[in-house]
Amino acid sequence: MPDNDTGALNWRLSAHPVTLLTFLGFRLGSLLMYLFGVLFIRNFILVFIITLLLLSLDFYYLKNIAGRRLVGLRWWNEVDTATGDSHWVFESRETQANTGGGIQNPTDKRFFWMAMYVVPVCWVALAVLAIVRLQSLIWLVTIVIALVLTITNTVAFSRCDKFSQASGWAGSAFSGSGLARGLAGNMVGRFFK
């Protein structure tokens, strides 16, 4: 398999290699710190603090920087101050060449989505292992926090991706009219509320 294959799992083919490596570093660093701590350090407080810092950095970096640069997606939560209702807001970069947006790098996209789904599965496997080994139930606290943060980002980016694909399809169905595109985006937005 040559190095210049589109979508190959080679970080050198990334359009944003620093962003990609930082994203993977935070994502895998928290997992490796937890594993290293359970197997070798066995100091729960130290491992908990360092893993929690890495998980927090991963959550922030993925949500605000890596998602936008690698796949053109971003999400956030808004609270209506009048009613107290909370809802997620999704934002996507137009990826079609005729709209002026950039074309996504297939390597970045593959790394991003693979890391989004593989890391929560690893945390679930570690949770099962912690439950099976009854002496390590205290370590389950760290795993629960990791699962909440990684699954939140995974669900949010999955919904954001579905929203961007659906709104792009619905917007193009109305032949690019500004009013029709806004209407189609609102209809799709209500579906994912």
Salt bridges, closest charged atoms under 4 A:
ASP58 OD2 - ARG27 NE 3.09
GLU78 OE1 - HIS87 NE2 3.82
GLU91 OE2 - ARG68 NH2 2.43
GLU91 OE2 - ARG74 NE 3.46
